[in-house]
Amino acid sequence: MTSTCLMNCHFIGSIYKASKTYLTTCIRRCSRLSTNGNPSMITIQGQTFQPDEMTTLTPNIIEKVGCNLHNQQNHPLCLIKQCITNFFYKQFTRLGNPLFSVYDNISPIVTVSANFDSVLTPPDHVSRRKGDNFYINKDYMLRAHTSAHQSELIKSGLDAFLVIGDVYRRDHIDASHYPVFHQMEGVQLYSNFQLFGEKSNKTSLFEDGERTVEKQQFHTMIAAKSLEHQLKTTLEGCIQELFGSGLEIKWVDAEFPFTHPSWELEIKFQGEWLEVLGCGIMEQEIISSAINGQKIGYAFGLGLERLAMILFDIPHIKLFWTEDERFLNQFKAKDICSIKFQPYSKYPPLLMDISYWCPPNYEANDFHDLVRNIGGDLVEAVELIDEFVHPKTNVISRCNRITYRSMDRTLTKEEASQIHWKIAAAAEHLLKVDIRKK
Ligand code: DAH
């Protein structure tokens, strides 16, 4: 992940205090979760964990584990998944069989080491922040990206695979951010012969050279450039398969700990450039620590929600989680390119503000998690509309505007106010903010 991190940003914030107390309080208050008879334990999908000072997981997030929207027939995320995997099946074959293995059911519970160390993320890298991740405890977390599985799958002997799965990041709330979203990871490794064919007796993949902006020290220029060409034409083909030709796209240089060089692909959508994938030439260290063979490879990570929102005209990310037939029935068409989502919610939003003084070490993502825990999918957005520091006390004041809206009925003022009051009370009690006005 970069600091702009694909599809969800990394916030600058301070340490998530008293998380263990927060988690257990939440579990006790509002969850149907099994705590295995022991409120200090966390049970996810039958696995039990001991929370500790790193814990940031909340009950409403635990409920999402196992939903696997990307495996639900006719769900827009499943349609996108199928369309992309079919493209790779068609594009790459060996003796008439698909080359890529597809994994869409790997558990999102991973070790912190798999999520970060296995893809060379330095110990102090911004993407490890407690404020941005759902840590189960200091050793386990919900994966923040599908790159967490690259190394283990290469070790298992695969050299071309796709991993599709739910990923989890603590973030702000708006139309394109949700704490759970879906990614597709792709990896393809090449031997000299696989990359250069007949010419391979005259080429070489490796040299003892210098690391430059264009290549790693271990790779020959010709190998790096051929792989880059292969990667970019494959991904352009994939995007064209989804959106047809005539789409404006551009490649932008990027940085990821696990690839070098790295790029992002942006698509022009409704006049704006949107980043839809990150990719690059895999750091040789990841490959050589997993296999003995002389191979180089590329990797990429696609954000499925963003692609689906663009392709089907879906205006808000929370719609992916609805069980409303008026949403789901719209994705039953045979030809997915003909589907355009027709919004059915004409129900009006209700806006309510909440202002408060922040305690020291206040972290914005704690507030967002709390709002989500209490308001669920009735919360459409949380915006920061005002922030200032008291000139005498130096205490920070923030004012958040919360947008409440239901997709299937008109929300009454009373209902929204009740949620709003609960949020204010919980913020006072759990986050120790001092409410000024709600
Ligand atoms: N893991 C990155 C993220 O979530 C996306 C990504 C970028 C995956 C580059 C890759 C890659 O495999 O090569 O932000």
Residues whose N, C-alpha, C, O or C-beta is under 5 A from the ligand:
A	BS01	DAH	M1 T2 C5 L6 A144 H145 S147 G186 F256 T259 G278 C279 G280 A299 F300 G301
